[in-house]
Amino acid sequence: MRRLLPLLAVLFLTAAPLPQAAAQEFALDAPATVTMRATVPVGWTAPAPKGGIIEIRPTGPKARRAAYAYTLKNPQPVEAPEAPGDYVLVLKFKGEDRVSQPLRVEPATATLSAPPQTDAGAAVTVTWDGPNSRNDRVTFAEPGGAPIRGASYAYTGNSKDGTVMLKAPPDTGRYDIVYVTGKTVIARAPIAVGSIAATLDLPAEVTAGSRLAVAFDGPDNQGDRITFAARDGEPISPASYAYTGNAKDGRVTLRAFEEPGGYDVVYLSGGRVIGRAPVEILPVAMAIEAPAEVPALLLFEAAWQGDGNQGDRIVLAQPGESDSRHYRYIDPAEPAVAMRAPEAPGPYELVYRTRGGKELARRAITVTPAPLDPGQIEVPLAPAAILGPNDAVGVILDASGSMLQRQDGERRIAIAKRVLTGLVTETIPPGTGFALRVFGNREAKACRTDLELPLGPHDPARAAAVIATITAVNRARTPIAESVALAASDLAGARGSRVLILITDGEETCGGDPGAAIEALRAGGVDVRVNIVGYAIGDPALARSFEAWAAAGGGAYFEAANADELSAALLRATASPFRVVTQAGELVATGLTGDPPQTVPADRYIVHVGGLEHPAEVRPRKLTRVSR
């Protein structure tokens, strides 16, 4: 640890003969001997409180100063030179040497303790004792040689218990662990780095765009990941990947390329491939089934046959076009989607598009004029009338480093907290089940997620108090997938309907797959609707991913660019879905409470919302509001 500097007798030596009165006006008070790069507290006396310079110079005529500091404090800290030897400590005022004294700089020493051997890329705990001068560090070096550029290192100043953690080099061989002060190595400990390998177990074939389960056995060093590579070649970027540290039961899930062909799945440790297994990605055969004609503005069913994946869409576009605002995401577990025909009659085409934009199927469809004298139906928003004591709302709040960005002079996290406080105090009824999970608010550079408010009867005052304590942490990461996966236990005590609301301004940064986590949540028997609120999302591709994830969760995606839109989005995220069916059970409309009125044929209907049924009669050219 930092050595105590010995305090020795003060010597008053002048750099040049000065009058007796002048010599009494200037003085230095400093140790006569220090260790290299140590901080020297130099006391000084001068007629003026500022304007001086304290210099450390090598001995000899016309020697250039090796270190200096302006007399801003008393005593004034000055860092000793790195090279041991004899120096002169000088106090200058108005460009002239006023007083000086000799200074001896001694070599510094340190000790290191580390295991004699480790695996490539493994974490190595090193115990150190040394001067702990500014920016002293522990790192790897060639045996008896210089530190290795780019090798793992740790600053001793960040160590709280005299230990640091290093990551072993990826190449096998013999190395030294060294203590470096400035550019000087003052301690060494030898270490041998051994080779490592990994095995991968996965299906030989998988369809394009689908999920691929990979079992692995490997070192699981920090940063190890599994991804795709060219056959017998290098890893492919960009490609789906998963960190082994986030795996459960030695398994990870990748998303296969949409381009068929032969690939390898590889295990990377320290950037090196230490295991690989081949996989053949097969093309997907897809077909769309739908009525040849559909009336304008009305709902119809579009079915698909083939290997569909999360994020795939069926688009209703003009002939020859491949995209439009009329689309629905598929649910891989359901054989069809309900789509609403556009208002303008004419020829259209249904297009099946993958998550990556690849077209797999196309079918012609004609939109005919709307039925004569249709009416409209509206289901107003009233969350308090829908959510009951058996129901539950779970909120996941992003408090990672990106939420510290400012918007209109206010940090995003402050805006999100204010809007969320309004939701818990004004919208969610007291007594409804409520749980709050937050990530990014506890630890920098970490994928930490914490249940800040466990599920229980909603207490608005208590929830608001917990929200007030949340702070975003700079450089905290974004574990969306893990937070979603934990919702299964977060909301396990609810007996009624469950809605999970994710509020985030960025993408997953912890190697997880939020889409897979949402699918697993729903497939695991948890009856939950997942809504995602994207706050200040500037990336259209990321917004499209959020939209696909929400669709996979049986919910919706709401985008908010500012505080007002965020407030409206959270209100919409608590809305309940509804279905409008005919007396015979035929579906004619779906949506969320609070949606704009929908056009339907004049008829008698049953509206299903919040587990209840409400009769409704729609008359020609009239608006029917469903009272609940």
Legacy VTK file of the C-alpha trace (Angstrom):
# vtk DataFile Version 3.0
C-alpha trace
ASCII
DATASET POLYDATA
POINTS 628 float
0.000 0.000 0.000
1.094 3.599 -0.187
4.187 4.074 1.936
4.332 6.850 4.483
6.845 9.448 3.423
9.468 10.023 6.072
9.525 13.528 7.380
13.094 14.674 7.707
14.744 17.843 8.884
14.094 20.823 6.632
17.107 22.191 4.838
17.188 25.777 3.631
19.574 26.051 0.702
19.634 28.851 -1.811
20.136 28.208 -5.480
22.289 31.350 -5.622
23.569 33.815 -3.046
20.696 36.041 -1.925
20.590 38.988 0.462
19.811 37.959 4.050
16.432 39.725 4.027
15.390 37.991 0.774
16.415 34.554 2.050
14.096 34.928 5.026
11.153 35.713 2.733
11.376 32.361 0.839
11.540 28.834 2.262
10.753 25.186 1.448
9.505 22.452 3.780
9.673 18.986 2.183
11.078 15.482 2.760
14.691 14.932 1.732
13.999 11.404 0.393
10.949 10.028 -1.461
10.147 7.023 -3.658
9.707 7.312 -7.411
6.359 8.794 -8.557
5.285 9.410 -4.974
3.252 12.524 -4.252
5.484 14.944 -2.340
3.727 17.477 -0.051
5.873 20.607 -0.339
5.359 23.378 2.192
6.525 26.796 1.024
6.948 30.359 2.243
6.870 33.424 -0.012
5.856 37.102 0.228
2.907 36.549 -2.144
0.162 33.888 -1.727
0.289 32.847 -5.420
2.486 33.163 -8.476
5.241 30.688 -7.677
6.352 27.415 -9.204
7.835 24.433 -7.401
10.176 22.457 -9.653
12.070 19.184 -9.299
15.236 19.223 -11.404
18.068 16.765 -11.951
21.358 17.891 -10.486
23.830 19.551 -12.799
24.041 22.815 -14.735
21.133 23.830 -17.010
19.143 20.690 -16.128
15.525 20.753 -17.338
12.848 20.246 -14.735
11.497 16.717 -14.329
8.304 17.732 -12.507
6.601 20.921 -11.360
3.468 22.379 -9.808
2.130 25.909 -9.324
1.853 27.158 -5.754
-1.909 26.870 -5.515
-1.984 25.069 -2.169
0.206 24.973 0.911
1.542 22.373 1.162
1.523 21.907 -2.641
1.493 18.274 -3.903
4.179 17.516 -6.508
4.673 14.105 -8.120
8.244 12.826 -7.844
10.063 11.815 -11.056
9.931 8.205 -12.210
13.726 7.818 -12.573
15.541 7.292 -9.244
18.481 9.581 -8.455
19.534 12.926 -6.988
17.421 15.996 -7.722
16.978 19.582 -6.533
13.667 20.954 -5.242
13.384 24.631 -6.256
10.907 27.407 -5.444
10.679 29.998 -8.228
8.962 33.402 -8.086
8.837 35.888 -10.953
11.016 33.609 -13.053
13.869 33.496 -10.555
15.101 30.698 -8.301
14.456 31.835 -4.725
15.314 28.853 -2.577
16.178 25.181 -3.128
17.023 21.946 -1.324
18.285 18.523 -2.372
15.794 15.686 -3.001
16.693 12.017 -3.250
14.327 9.789 -5.297
14.587 6.122 -4.328
13.318 3.114 -6.354
9.858 1.810 -5.460
9.208 -1.831 -4.660
6.146 -4.051 -4.889
5.141 -7.670 -4.430
2.669 -9.819 -6.382
0.950 -13.099 -5.569
-0.882 -15.043 -8.300
-1.578 -18.696 -9.169
1.323 -20.369 -11.046
-0.967 -21.476 -13.886
-4.409 -20.858 -15.361
-6.479 -21.484 -18.497
-6.498 -19.190 -21.499
-9.022 -16.409 -21.037
-9.719 -17.364 -17.427
-10.131 -14.875 -14.590
-6.981 -14.527 -12.465
-7.018 -13.052 -8.952
-3.807 -11.181 -8.118
-2.842 -9.924 -4.651
-0.514 -6.925 -4.676
1.432 -4.675 -2.314
3.093 -1.569 -3.695
3.314 2.233 -3.779
-0.166 2.638 -5.339
0.924 5.811 -7.100
-1.229 7.534 -9.693
-2.321 5.079 -12.445
-0.222 2.183 -11.110
-1.483 -0.992 -12.741
-1.133 -4.773 -12.775
-1.011 -6.476 -16.167
0.630 -9.218 -18.255
4.124 -9.089 -19.773
6.466 -11.283 -21.746
8.665 -13.389 -19.418
11.340 -10.977 -18.180
10.189 -8.436 -20.769
7.873 -5.504 -21.385
4.124 -5.391 -20.708
2.010 -6.786 -23.537
0.069 -4.157 -25.454
-3.672 -4.860 -25.322
-3.430 -7.355 -22.462
-5.867 -7.310 -19.561
-4.954 -4.821 -16.819
-6.332 -3.338 -13.608
-5.488 -0.114 -11.778
-4.363 -0.600 -8.186
-6.184 2.600 -7.246
-9.490 0.851 -7.974
-8.662 -2.024 -5.635
-10.356 -1.971 -2.245
-8.802 -5.058 -0.671
-5.339 -5.327 -2.212
-6.511 -7.641 -5.000
-7.289 -7.139 -8.684
-8.866 -9.367 -11.307
-7.219 -9.963 -14.699
-8.277 -11.960 -17.743
-5.594 -14.385 -18.903
-4.289 -14.013 -22.485
-6.073 -16.091 -25.148
-2.827 -17.732 -26.314
-1.155 -20.523 -24.396
2.374 -19.989 -23.118
4.426 -18.531 -20.296
3.892 -14.975 -19.107
4.689 -12.643 -16.238
2.152 -10.753 -14.205
3.781 -7.367 -13.523
3.270 -4.325 -11.318
3.854 -1.180 -13.405
4.301 2.338 -12.045
4.486 4.858 -14.858
6.435 2.862 -17.459
8.597 0.979 -14.976
8.035 -2.646 -13.987
8.833 -2.996 -10.268
7.521 -6.527 -9.562
6.951 -9.783 -11.475
5.251 -13.114 -10.865
5.439 -15.924 -13.467
2.290 -17.663 -14.715
1.686 -20.432 -17.271
-1.413 -20.186 -19.469
-2.792 -23.500 -20.699
-5.004 -24.313 -23.661
-8.801 -24.580 -23.509
-11.466 -26.175 -25.685
-15.234 -26.325 -25.918
-17.797 -28.740 -27.347
-21.112 -27.840 -28.972
-24.200 -30.000 -29.432
-26.910 -28.814 -31.861
-29.227 -30.140 -34.571
-27.611 -30.858 -37.934
-30.332 -28.896 -39.751
-32.541 -25.914 -39.011
-34.918 -23.850 -41.132
-33.959 -20.308 -42.120
-34.823 -17.643 -39.559
-35.804 -20.119 -36.834
-34.397 -20.492 -33.353
-31.510 -22.874 -32.842
-30.918 -24.456 -29.410
-27.222 -25.062 -28.676
-25.890 -27.073 -25.731
-22.274 -26.343 -24.808
-19.470 -27.414 -22.516
-16.668 -24.881 -22.217
-14.638 -22.686 -19.877
-17.407 -20.073 -19.554
-14.879 -17.279 -19.117
-16.096 -13.713 -18.899
-17.200 -12.547 -22.341
-17.315 -16.052 -23.866
-20.023 -16.292 -26.512
-21.536 -18.625 -29.082
-22.305 -17.406 -32.588
-22.205 -18.342 -36.290
-19.171 -18.638 -38.532
-18.449 -19.516 -42.129
-17.996 -23.246 -42.676
-14.484 -23.980 -41.327
-13.904 -20.214 -41.324
-14.083 -17.054 -39.258
-17.053 -15.783 -37.209
-19.625 -13.805 -39.184
-20.552 -10.274 -38.164
-23.287 -9.354 -37.704
-24.836 -12.628 -36.612
-26.984 -13.873 -33.756
-24.946 -14.579 -30.617
-25.393 -15.448 -26.949
-23.057 -15.053 -23.965
-22.379 -18.285 -22.130
-22.521 -16.426 -18.826
-26.239 -15.802 -19.401
-26.989 -19.444 -20.203
-29.161 -21.677 -18.089
-28.453 -25.414 -17.869
-25.576 -25.091 -20.357
-27.825 -24.037 -23.237
-28.197 -20.943 -25.381
-30.516 -20.035 -28.251
-29.459 -18.463 -31.558
-31.537 -17.193 -34.449
-30.540 -18.840 -37.720
-29.633 -16.796 -40.780
-32.413 -16.227 -43.276
-30.029 -17.100 -46.104
-29.880 -20.901 -46.533
-26.527 -22.684 -46.704
-23.852 -24.435 -44.697
-22.505 -22.681 -41.586
-20.692 -23.455 -38.351
-21.745 -22.594 -34.819
-18.621 -21.593 -32.869
-17.598 -21.042 -29.252
-15.486 -17.877 -28.844
-13.245 -17.251 -25.835
-10.938 -14.262 -25.823
-11.917 -13.687 -29.438
-10.600 -17.143 -30.447
-12.609 -20.096 -31.758
-12.142 -22.979 -29.325
-15.027 -25.165 -30.505
-17.228 -25.521 -33.581
-20.024 -27.682 -34.986
-21.632 -27.619 -38.458
-25.251 -26.732 -39.179
-27.209 -26.656 -42.428
-29.766 -23.859 -42.763
-32.628 -24.995 -44.977
-34.921 -22.792 -47.094
-38.488 -22.169 -45.923
-41.533 -23.062 -48.025
-44.417 -20.692 -47.296
-47.933 -20.153 -48.621
-50.731 -17.699 -47.752
-54.417 -18.590 -47.694
-57.107 -15.874 -47.646
-60.452 -15.025 -49.258
-60.213 -13.853 -52.865
-62.350 -10.820 -51.964
-62.841 -8.885 -48.708
-65.055 -5.850 -47.990
-63.288 -2.547 -47.271
-62.728 -1.674 -43.583
-63.822 -5.095 -42.375
-61.851 -7.811 -40.641
-60.735 -10.948 -42.487
-58.489 -13.898 -41.737
-55.148 -14.504 -43.484
-53.672 -17.956 -42.841
-50.118 -19.081 -43.500
-48.629 -22.507 -44.078
-44.932 -23.107 -43.466
-42.244 -22.585 -40.839
-43.119 -19.167 -39.461
-40.965 -17.365 -36.924
-41.390 -14.567 -34.432
-41.028 -11.227 -36.172
-42.480 -12.440 -39.468
-45.346 -10.351 -40.871
-48.192 -10.616 -43.338
-48.465 -7.348 -45.240
-51.396 -6.059 -47.299
-49.770 -3.983 -50.052
-50.453 -2.516 -53.450
-49.618 -4.832 -56.378
-45.861 -4.996 -56.900
-45.048 -3.365 -53.567
-43.511 -5.285 -50.681
-44.497 -3.243 -47.622
-47.209 -0.931 -46.306
-48.750 0.277 -43.061
-51.327 -2.524 -43.258
-49.664 -5.554 -41.649
-49.913 -7.980 -38.744
-47.191 -9.990 -37.015
-47.750 -13.719 -36.969
-47.837 -15.828 -33.838
-45.821 -19.006 -34.585
-48.282 -20.921 -32.385
-51.342 -19.717 -34.356
-52.127 -20.615 -37.991
-53.669 -17.269 -39.004
-53.867 -13.544 -38.276
-56.875 -11.227 -38.298
-56.375 -8.290 -40.668
-58.506 -5.270 -41.480
-59.036 -4.368 -45.098
-58.079 -0.833 -46.179
-60.711 1.779 -47.004
-59.918 2.102 -50.705
-61.334 -0.731 -52.876
-59.154 -2.294 -55.557
-56.546 -4.986 -56.186
-54.035 -5.742 -53.429
-51.536 -8.454 -52.544
-50.844 -10.268 -49.307
-47.076 -10.609 -48.782
-45.342 -12.833 -46.231
-42.162 -11.101 -45.058
-39.611 -12.475 -42.621
-38.117 -10.568 -39.723
-35.124 -9.718 -41.906
-37.319 -8.507 -44.780
-37.107 -11.578 -47.009
-40.264 -12.255 -49.054
-41.462 -15.862 -48.820
-44.950 -15.804 -50.359
-47.411 -13.536 -52.170
-51.138 -13.859 -52.914
-53.569 -11.591 -54.788
-56.660 -10.288 -52.986
-59.348 -7.800 -53.986
-60.869 -5.246 -51.624
-64.498 -4.589 -52.553
-66.543 -1.504 -51.550
-67.669 -1.397 -47.935
-71.175 -2.666 -47.097
-73.921 -0.094 -47.482
-74.640 1.973 -44.419
-72.118 0.486 -41.973
-71.836 1.888 -38.471
-69.048 2.352 -35.965
-68.302 0.831 -32.583
-66.095 2.229 -29.802
-64.995 0.747 -26.480
-63.900 3.652 -24.199
-60.808 3.490 -22.033
-61.541 2.987 -18.332
-58.759 0.981 -16.675
-60.267 1.402 -13.214
-63.326 -0.486 -14.349
-61.240 -3.324 -15.812
-58.425 -4.017 -13.338
-59.518 -5.776 -10.165
-57.876 -7.168 -7.011
-57.177 -10.517 -8.708
-55.477 -8.863 -11.680
-51.881 -7.645 -11.775
-49.747 -5.042 -13.512
-46.005 -5.577 -13.681
-43.731 -2.719 -14.765
-40.119 -3.101 -15.922
-38.339 0.274 -15.939
-35.094 0.926 -17.800
-32.758 3.034 -15.610
-29.560 2.236 -17.520
-26.971 4.807 -18.534
-28.794 5.925 -21.694
-31.655 7.219 -19.529
-29.291 9.934 -18.281
-29.525 11.681 -21.645
-31.362 14.998 -21.580
-34.569 15.910 -23.342
-35.859 19.485 -23.202
-33.385 20.220 -20.401
-34.458 17.242 -18.256
-32.970 13.771 -17.992
-35.013 10.941 -19.493
-35.048 9.052 -16.197
-36.577 12.058 -14.414
-39.294 12.297 -17.074
-39.981 8.550 -16.919
-40.207 8.616 -13.109
-42.632 11.541 -13.156
-44.875 9.890 -15.746
-44.735 6.511 -13.988
-45.645 8.203 -10.697
-48.739 9.601 -12.421
-49.651 6.115 -13.633
-49.437 4.519 -10.174
-51.227 7.373 -8.389
-53.939 8.222 -10.909
-54.598 5.221 -13.172
-53.931 1.843 -11.574
-56.677 1.213 -9.010
-55.639 0.658 -5.376
-55.754 -3.015 -4.467
-54.850 -4.240 -7.957
-51.763 -6.444 -7.945
-48.675 -4.378 -8.731
-44.958 -5.164 -9.054
-42.032 -2.982 -10.134
-38.734 -4.275 -11.516
-35.883 -1.902 -12.422
-32.588 -2.507 -14.213
-29.615 -0.163 -14.496
-30.173 1.599 -11.173
-27.753 -0.272 -8.950
-24.376 -0.959 -10.551
-22.262 0.370 -13.444
-21.049 -1.993 -16.180
-23.412 -4.663 -14.846
-26.410 -6.575 -16.194
-28.248 -6.301 -12.906
-32.037 -6.319 -12.579
-33.852 -5.908 -9.240
-37.419 -6.395 -8.075
-37.825 -3.075 -6.261
-41.477 -3.617 -5.366
-42.693 -7.236 -5.017
-46.192 -8.150 -6.117
-48.871 -7.077 -3.682
-52.092 -5.035 -3.459
-51.334 -1.696 -5.094
-50.584 1.087 -2.607
-50.215 4.285 -4.683
-48.285 6.181 -1.984
-45.851 3.325 -1.425
-45.281 2.816 -5.154
-44.653 6.538 -5.667
-42.138 6.546 -2.800
-40.197 3.636 -4.326
-40.162 5.293 -7.756
-38.775 8.484 -6.201
-35.669 6.605 -5.009
-34.705 5.288 -8.461
-31.561 6.725 -10.051
-30.028 5.837 -13.410
-26.401 4.682 -13.283
-23.963 5.722 -15.988
-22.659 2.792 -18.073
-25.163 0.378 -16.535
-26.263 -2.191 -19.115
-29.681 -3.264 -20.423
-30.785 -6.824 -19.464
-34.228 -6.795 -21.101
-34.395 -10.561 -21.688
-33.516 -11.501 -18.127
-35.965 -8.941 -16.722
-38.759 -10.359 -18.867
-37.872 -13.931 -17.897
-38.087 -13.024 -14.208
-41.625 -11.694 -14.730
-42.853 -15.288 -14.462
-41.938 -15.287 -10.770
-42.651 -11.564 -10.283
-46.334 -12.047 -11.221
-46.757 -15.649 -10.070
-49.129 -14.719 -7.241
-51.781 -13.103 -9.460
-54.962 -15.144 -10.018
-56.567 -12.957 -12.673
-55.292 -11.278 -15.829
-51.708 -10.038 -15.969
-50.177 -7.246 -18.013
-46.435 -6.637 -18.170
-45.246 -3.176 -19.278
-41.628 -2.702 -20.369
-40.439 0.937 -20.513
-37.077 1.291 -22.283
-35.091 3.670 -24.470
-32.597 1.172 -25.872
-31.754 -2.302 -27.028
-30.651 -5.389 -25.132
-26.941 -5.074 -24.231
-26.435 -8.173 -22.077
-26.470 -10.815 -24.803
-29.999 -11.979 -24.087
-32.815 -12.549 -26.586
-35.905 -10.609 -25.428
-38.071 -12.175 -28.132
-37.156 -15.665 -26.974
-37.716 -14.652 -23.354
-41.211 -13.399 -24.185
-42.033 -16.569 -26.107
-40.774 -18.695 -23.217
-42.794 -16.628 -20.749
-46.009 -17.267 -22.658
-45.166 -20.879 -23.536
-44.443 -21.592 -19.882
-48.095 -21.224 -18.991
-47.948 -17.654 -17.673
-51.143 -15.911 -18.805
-49.661 -12.474 -19.390
-49.938 -9.750 -22.009
-46.617 -8.017 -22.753
-46.755 -4.356 -23.786
-43.611 -2.405 -24.695
-43.242 1.367 -24.450
-40.307 2.649 -26.495
-39.144 6.031 -25.215
-37.165 8.328 -27.558
-36.347 5.468 -29.939
-34.512 6.881 -32.937
-33.759 3.579 -34.679
-36.609 2.291 -36.907
-35.145 -1.228 -36.899
-35.131 -1.297 -33.098
-38.712 -0.014 -33.025
-39.689 -2.811 -35.420
-38.058 -5.347 -33.083
-39.997 -3.948 -30.121
-43.183 -4.200 -32.149
-42.463 -7.838 -33.005
-41.637 -8.695 -29.390
-44.860 -7.106 -28.146
-46.865 -9.009 -30.757
-45.238 -12.254 -29.606
-46.325 -11.341 -26.089
-49.947 -10.873 -27.126
-49.609 -7.136 -26.516
-48.807 -3.945 -28.366
-45.919 -1.554 -28.934
-46.336 2.120 -28.081
-43.800 4.719 -29.158
-43.224 7.941 -27.219
-40.974 10.797 -28.306
-41.552 13.131 -25.334
-43.098 13.368 -21.876
-46.687 13.880 -23.095
-46.477 10.948 -25.477
-44.902 8.797 -22.766
-47.814 9.558 -20.456
-50.317 8.659 -23.174
-48.387 5.493 -24.042
-48.392 4.241 -20.458
-52.117 4.874 -20.224
-52.662 2.889 -23.419
-50.391 0.122 -22.105
-52.807 -0.476 -19.220
-55.792 -0.709 -21.578
-57.584 -4.018 -21.957
-58.040 -5.845 -25.274
-61.540 -6.372 -26.614
-63.190 -8.546 -29.258
-66.397 -7.838 -31.132
-68.225 -10.938 -32.419
-71.531 -11.581 -34.115
-74.340 -13.489 -32.443
-72.963 -16.569 -34.225
-69.470 -15.994 -32.822
-67.827 -14.605 -35.983
-65.057 -12.104 -35.205
-65.606 -8.654 -36.722
-63.299 -6.342 -34.711
-60.456 -6.392 -32.194
-58.536 -3.675 -30.407
-57.729 -2.016 -27.105
-60.107 -0.011 -25.006
-59.632 3.607 -25.966
-58.891 2.840 -29.633
-60.550 5.053 -32.272
-64.015 3.856 -33.455
-63.994 0.924 -35.890
-66.269 0.506 -38.892
-68.431 -2.634 -38.846
-71.628 -3.728 -40.593
-74.864 -2.707 -38.892
-75.842 -5.642 -36.692
-76.184 -6.894 -33.133
-72.898 -7.885 -31.487
-71.320 -9.159 -28.290
-68.260 -7.282 -27.009
-65.819 -9.317 -24.926
-63.606 -7.187 -22.635
-62.074 -7.785 -19.224
-63.617 -11.243 -18.942
-67.136 -9.808 -19.386
-69.633 -9.766 -22.245
-71.503 -6.631 -23.300
-74.302 -6.590 -25.896
-74.058 -3.828 -28.505
-76.226 -2.851 -31.453
-74.594 -0.945 -34.319
-76.988 1.051 -36.494
-76.308 2.384 -40.009
-74.198 5.576 -40.031
-74.275 5.701 -36.208
-71.561 5.470 -33.532
-72.169 2.948 -30.766
-70.198 3.380 -27.551
-70.040 0.250 -25.444
-71.000 1.109 -21.873
-69.443 -1.021 -19.146
LINES 1 629
628 0 1 2 3 4 5 6 7 8 9 10 11 12 13 14 15 16 17 18 19 20 21 22 23 24 25 26 27 28 29 30 31 32 33 34 35 36 37 38 39 40 41 42 43 44 45 46 47 48 49 50 51 52 53 54 55 56 57 58 59 60 61 62 63 64 65 66 67 68 69 70 71 72 73 74 75 76 77 78 79 80 81 82 83 84 85 86 87 88 89 90 91 92 93 94 95 96 97 98 99 100 101 102 103 104 105 106 107 108 109 110 111 112 113 114 115 116 117 118 119 120 121 122 123 124 125 126 127 128 129 130 131 132 133 134 135 136 137 138 139 140 141 142 143 144 145 146 147 148 149 150 151 152 153 154 155 156 157 158 159 160 161 162 163 164 165 166 167 168 169 170 171 172 173 174 175 176 177 178 179 180 181 182 183 184 185 186 187 188 189 190 191 192 193 194 195 196 197 198 199 200 201 202 203 204 205 206 207 208 209 210 211 212 213 214 215 216 217 218 219 220 221 222 223 224 225 226 227 228 229 230 231 232 233 234 235 236 237 238 239 240 241 242 243 244 245 246 247 248 249 250 251 252 253 254 255 256 257 258 259 260 261 262 263 264 265 266 267 268 269 270 271 272 273 274 275 276 277 278 279 280 281 282 283 284 285 286 287 288 289 290 291 292 293 294 295 296 297 298 299 300 301 302 303 304 305 306 307 308 309 310 311 312 313 314 315 316 317 318 319 320 321 322 323 324 325 326 327 328 329 330 331 332 333 334 335 336 337 338 339 340 341 342 343 344 345 346 347 348 349 350 351 352 353 354 355 356 357 358 359 360 361 362 363 364 365 366 367 368 369 370 371 372 373 374 375 376 377 378 379 380 381 382 383 384 385 386 387 388 389 390 391 392 393 394 395 396 397 398 399 400 401 402 403 404 405 406 407 408 409 410 411 412 413 414 415 416 417 418 419 420 421 422 423 424 425 426 427 428 429 430 431 432 433 434 435 436 437 438 439 440 441 442 443 444 445 446 447 448 449 450 451 452 453 454 455 456 457 458 459 460 461 462 463 464 465 466 467 468 469 470 471 472 473 474 475 476 477 478 479 480 481 482 483 484 485 486 487 488 489 490 491 492 493 494 495 496 497 498 499 500 501 502 503 504 505 506 507 508 509 510 511 512 513 514 515 516 517 518 519 520 521 522 523 524 525 526 527 528 529 530 531 532 533 534 535 536 537 538 539 540 541 542 543 544 545 546 547 548 549 550 551 552 553 554 555 556 557 558 559 560 561 562 563 564 565 566 567 568 569 570 571 572 573 574 575 576 577 578 579 580 581 582 583 584 585 586 587 588 589 590 591 592 593 594 595 596 597 598 599 600 601 602 603 604 605 606 607 608 609 610 611 612 613 614 615 616 617 618 619 620 621 622 623 624 625 626 627
